[in-house]
Amino acid sequence: MPYLLRRFIQSFILLFFLISFVFVVGRIIGDPALIMLGTSASETALDQLRENLGLNQPIWQQYLVFLSDLTQGDFGVSFRYGFSMMPSDALRSEGTPVLPIVLSRLPATFMLAGTSLVFAFSLAVVLGCLAAMHPRSWIDNLVNVISLASVSLVQFWLGLILIIIFSVHMGILPTGGFGTWQHLILPALTLAARPLGRISQVVRSAMLDELSKPYISAARAKGVPEWRVVFVHALKNASIPIVTITGDELSQLLTGAMLVETVFAWPGVGLLLIDSLGRRDLPMVQAGICVVAALVIFVNLAVDFAYTVLNPRIQMDNRGGRA
């Protein structure tokens, strides 16, 4: 079986088990009806709401209904948005479908994750190349300190520190929200810290190995400008581990954006998921996790495909190895 096809099947199975796990856990850790109506609600009202939501059925019946609807791209209706106390059929027709709500939040998450990745990747390549060009110098030591500090920083703490400095004390940037480019700066910097450190470390290591090879010495002996030797010849041949770590960091950005979006009130999928978890909006949580997981799987498959584009010598054999 071709490698990419096998990876796709494995990813589909993983996604299926992930969604099933979220479905089961979401129905055994709490009662959505009790959370929605509060502890002061009567038992009659709670029973009526459970019937309207279909929560009074055995969990295996709820699961079969969920899978049947999922094959049609239907994750159900939100327990929060557009909800009304109606019989179950009316509720399903009048309620707000969760998938369009999740998809409407994707552009904000893409904007944040994309901006963070572009900033982190661009700066990391420059820093990594400079460190490789001047090994064991003060430049190399400075890049190592920056990369280690970036990897070690906790995003939640970093976000709060940036808010205190640039919003509270200096007053030059908003504390959160969405709408202008100023709102994007602090959350993008917060989210970019970790990939900046990891990518710069990989770039430095890959470039050190590549710059020591004979063809680099030959290019320098021919009088090729140093910037061309480093950023054209060496960087291209060192791109495979860099692409690998960049794809991994993009996946981490999509999942890690939840915390950053919460800190800065950024209206993306992450903030929607955190809010839905607190309100026990199970269909919204299931749809959000499914969409994010599908994006992460797509990114990983795209990285695998990029191997053969960057280096035609790499071929995926039928057993899944790279030759």
Secondary structure, DSSP 8 states (H G I E B T S, - for coil): --HHHHHHHHHHHHHHHHHHHHHHHHHHS--HHHHHH-TTS-HHHHHHHHHHHTTTS-HHHHHHHHHHHHTTT---B-SSTT--S--HHHHHHHS-BHHHHHHHHHHHHHHHHHHHHHHHHHHHHHHHHHHHHSTTSHHHHHHHHHHHHHHHS-HHHHHHHHIIIIIIIS--S-SS-SSSHHHHHHHHHHHHHHHHHHHHHHHHHHHHHHHTSHHHHHHHHTT--HHHIIIIIIHHHTHHHHHHHHHHHHHHHHHHHHHHHHHTT--SHHHHHHHHHHHT-HHHHHHHHHHHHHHHHHHHHHHHHHHHHH-TT--B-TTS-B-
